[in-house]
Every structure is written in C-alpha cells, then in structure tokens.
Amino acid sequence: MAHFKQLATFVAVATRGSLTAAAKAEGVAPAIMGRRIDALEERLGVKLLLRTTRRITLTHEGSAFLEDCQRLLTEFANAEASVSAGGVKACGHLRVTAPAAFGRRHVARLVPSFHALHPDVTISLNLSDRVIDVAGEGYDCAVRVGDLPDSSLVSVRLADNRRRCVATPGFLRRHGTPAHPNDLARFDCLTLSSDASQTRGWAFRVPAAKGGHEIAYLKPGGPLDCSDGQVLHDWCLAGHGIAWRSTWEVEAEIAAGLLVPLLDDFAAQPNGIYAVFPQRKHLALRVRLWIDYLKEQYARPDFWSGSV
C-alpha cells in the first residue's frame, strides 16, 4: 500500500506541478508529499522530479515513468469500478463439462440464464459420462457428482447428493412397503447391471452390533437391470420396481406425487455435487461467477423440484 501511495503522490505532484497543490488536494501537509517522493526515488534509485523553490519539472526518466503510473492507476480504478455497486463485468469464453444425465437436467437449463446475466461471456457445454481431463482438454470447469478421486484439481462443493429408494404409489399398493433395507430382498428392485460403475451396491445406515451405526451395502435383485440410469428411472416411473436414485433425478417426481420415498430413516450420509477446475493462481472472473451462480441456484430448495 505504501508503494501504491508513492505512485499516486508522484502522479499528483507531476500533473499539478507543485507539492503544495497536490498536498492541498489530498488534505495533507506538503512535507508529507515530499517525503513520499523522496522514498519513491530512493527505492527506484533514480531522480524523477527536479524541485526548486518555484517549480517542479520532470526528468527524462520521470516523464517516461509518469505515463506508466497513470496507466496503472487508471487500470486500478477501472478494476475497482467493475466490481463495485453490482457492476461485475465478465467476458471471454467459458468451457464447461458435466455428466450427461445430470447436465441435461440441472446444468443446461442454467446456461442461458447465466449468459443473460453476463452477455459478454460465451459458453460451450459438453455433456459426457466419460471422465474428462479438465486441464488437458482445455475446460474451465467440470461439474461432477459423487465422491471425488484424488487429483490436482481444485473442488468446490455445490450441493449434497443424496440417494433415496423410490417407487410409484401403484407399485406399493400392489406389493406393500419395505420397512427395513433387508426387506428389499422380497421386492423387485431395479438395479444397474454388473458392467456399470455402481459396484458396492445400495448404501444404508443401519444399527451396528456394538452400538451406533454403520454403513451396509446391499445388492437387491429383480427381473430387470440396465447399465443406463435414465432407463432405470423410466422403469421405476412405469411401476416396474423399486429404484435407488439420486435426489437430483427424482425430487421433482416426489414433489408431484409420482414417486414415494422409502427407507429414509436408513439413508446413508450424502456425498456431493462439485465444481472442479485446474489449479490456477488467478481464477478467471467468468469461471468464479459461474461457480458462484451454480452454488446459488443449487441452494434453492425449489430448484431440485423443477419449479425454478
């Protein structure tokens, strides 16, 4: 801050041509302005101003330095103005990637509204279930659901990702309602096929033999399985069985009464929905604003029910 003050003082004195005039404009004594100029010249090891009792003139070095200082002070003032009083100004191109199903439901619909807030930002959205190399493939940000592997990426938790057992009211009328996770063995359950990634099974928090609770992983079965989660979701809505799905997939249907949540008393702790991005010393404003926007929208309870 002292260095910045010295630069500002130098510009004020040089443009006004007088220590007294510059000091009066700032409301300090001329001697204070003089000491700042002395300190600046000593730090730089060069004479910037030639001072006499009648006038102040710039040296050759001082003239060149004055242009640089004026430019720096102008840029600083513009930077302050751009983020004050709600005047954030982001620009450039933003490259975002997300898992296909989650991205279609809960990322794609936010892209146009974010662009409306920041019209100078252009956006490319990639939806893929492939694990994208964010840094290597030139993406600014990836949205990821579930536990994150160790990596050099920086992550910001945007929301919780809970799993819930669900079924249609009609299925429950025909087959009854499970009261404990172990009861699922009696029901038709819609599961991911063995070549899918959900290898540990459905997770539940159950009482432990020695007190407290533990996580139990069950692998219920049924006549239907599929490697695609959207197909399981559709089968569940059609009344073909009980499914174990993320809240972001089924919250709207639960709110509408199309699906009924089951075994919530045994629900395991949620994992997360994250924004991840490469390690960078200075995160671009458009990326920071995008992450903040996702977090703000995902924090709205009505967002997941589809009413936003």
N, C-alpha and C positions, 0 to 999 in steps of 0.2 A: 504493500500500500504506500510506503514511503517513496518507493521508486516511481510509482504512478503519480503521486503528488508532485514530485520534482518535475516530471514531464509536463504536467498540466500547468505548473507555475512557469516553466520555460516558455511554453506557447503563449500564455497570458502576457508575460513581460515583453516577449518579442513582438507580438501583434499590437500591443498598446504603446510600445516604445518607451516605457517608463516603469520603474519599480513602484513608484508612488501610485500611478493609475491602476496597475494590476493589483496592488495591495488594497486600494480603496474598493475595487470591485469585489474582492473576496472578503473584505471586512477584517483584515489583519494589518499588523504593522509592516512597513516597508522592510524593516530589518529581517523579519521572518522570511519574506520572499527572497531577500538577498542570500540568506543562509541556505535556502533550498537550492538556489542556482549554484552557489559555491560547492555544495555537496554533490550536485549532479556533475559539474565539471571535474571535480576531483575523482569521482567514481569512473568517469569516462576517460580521464587523462587527456582532455582536450579543452581548449578555450572556445566557448560558444558565443559569448557576448563580450563586447568591448564597452566598458562602462566608464563614463566621465560624470562630472557633476551636472552636466547639461543634457546629455543624451546617451542613449544606448544603441549600439549598432551590432549587427550580426557579423560574425566571422564567416569565412567561406564554409568551414565545417558546420557552423551554426545554421547557415541558410539551408544546407542540404538536410541537416537533422530536423529542422523545423517542418519541412514537408512530410517527413516520415512520421513525426509526432502528431501532426494534425490529422494525418490519415488514420493512425492508430486510435486517437481519441474519438474520431468520427465513427469508426467501426465499433468501438466500445459502446458509444451512445446508442448506435443502431441496435446492437445486441440487447441492451437493456430495454429499449423501446419495444423490441419484438416479442418480449416475454412479459411485459407489464400490461396491466389492465385488460387481460384476456386476449392480448394481441399476438398470440403464438403464430408463427409463420413457418410452416414446414414445407419442404419441396423435395423434388427428386423422385427416384423410382424405388418402390418397396417390393421386395420379392418375399412371398410368404408361402409356406407349405404346411399341410395338415393331413391327418388320416382321412381317407375318402368319406366314410360314413359320417364321422363327427364334423368334418369340414363342410359337407353339404348342408347339414342341419344347423350348425352353430358358428361357423366362420364365414361362409359365403354370404349369408344374409347381412353380416355386419360390414362387409367391404364397401358397398355403395354408400352407406350412411357415414362411414369414416371418410370416404372421399368427399362427401358433401361438406363435411367439417373442414377438410384440408384439400381444397380443389387443386392445389399445385403439386399434390402427390399423386403419381400414377402407380397402379398396383397390379402385380401379377400374382395370382393364386394358383398353386399347384396342389391337387388332391391326389394322394397316393398312399397306399398301405405299405409301400416299400420304405425302409428306414433311410431317409435322405441324409447324405453327408452335407450338413448345413454349410460349413465353411468351404469344403471342397467344391461344392456345386454352386456356390455364389448366392446362397439365400441369406436374407437379413434376419429371418426369424422363422422358427418352426413351432407349431402347436403340437404337443404330444400328450397322450392320455395314458395314465398308469405309472408304475414305478420306472424311474429313470436309471439307465445303466451309468456307471462311472464314465465320465468323459471330460474333455477340456471345455465343454460348452457351459455357459452361464445359464442358470434356470431361474425363472420367476413363477411361483405358484399362483395360478389364476383362480382356481376353484377346487373344491373337493370333488372327487369322482367316487360315488357310492354305487355299490351293486345291490340290487333288490330282486327277490323272487317275485314273479308276477304271473297271473293267469286271468283269463276272462271270467266274468260272473257266471256265464253259462257253463264253462268247464267246471267251476267249483260247485255249481248246483248238481251237476251230473255225478261228480266223483268225490265230493267232500273237500275239506280244507286241511292241510297238514298243520299240526300243532308244534312239531319239533323237526329239526332238519333230518333226523333219522327216518321220519315218516315219508320222506321223498322216495324211498325205495318202493313204496306202494303205488306211486303215481307215474304217469307218462311224463317224462321230462325231455325237454328239447335241448340237446347238447351240441357243442362243437365237435366235429368229427376228429378222429385221432391225429390227422395230419395238420390240424390247426394249432395255434400257439398256446391255448389255454390248457397246459399240461397238468397243472396241480389240481384242477377241479374247482368246485364251488366252495368258497370260504365262508365259514360261520364262526361266530364267537360263542363258545359253549362252556358250561361249568367244568372246571378241571377237577380231577380226582383228589388232589391235595389242597383244594380250595382255590378261590379266584377263578379266572377264566383262561381259556386257551383257544387258539385258532384250530379248527378242524376242517380238513379238506375232504369233501365228499365227491364221489363220481356217480351221480344218479344216472339212470339209463331210461330208455324208451325206444319205441319203434322207429323214431325219426331222429336223424342227426344231420348236420350240414357244416361245411367249412366256412360258410358265409354268415356273419351275424345278422345281416339285414333279413336274410331268409328265415332265420330262427324267430326274429321279431315278427315277421309277417305270419308265420305259422302260429305263433302264440296268439296274435290278434284274431286269427281264424278259429281259435278254440281247440287246437290240437295238443296242448300240453302246458306244463309249467316251464318258464324260462328264467334264467338268471342273467339280468341285463343291467347295464349302467343306467343311472338315473337320467343322464342326458338323452338316452334313447326312449325312455318310457314315461317321463314325467308328464308330458302333455296328455298321453292316453290315460294315465292315472287320474289327472285332474278332470278329464272328461268322463270318467267312469267306465271307460272301455276296458281298463285293466285294473286288477285289485292287487295291492302289495301283500306279500305273505312273509311270515317269519322275520319281521322287522326287529323283534326283540333279540334275535340271534345274529343280526347284521354285523359283519366284521368292520374294523376301522376302515375309513375311506383311504384310497390313495389320492393322487392328484391329477389335475389338468394343468399343464405347464406351458409357458413360452420359453423356448431355449434359443440362444443366439451365441455367436462366436465371442471369444474373449476379445474385447476391444477397449483401448484406453478411453476413447471418447465415443459413446454410442450416438449414432445419428439421431437428430431430433425426431425425424419421421418414425424411426423404429421405437423410440421411447414413447412417443404419443400413441402408437399402435398398441403397444403392450398395455399402457395405462387404459386405453379405451376398452380392450378386451376385459381387463380386470374389472373395470367399472360396470360393463354390461353383464358380465357373469355374476356379479354380486347382487343383481336384482332378482329377487325371488320369482317374479313373474316371467323372467327370461326363459327359464327351462320349461315352463308350462306352455310356451309357444305364444303367449299373449303379447309379447313385445315384438 
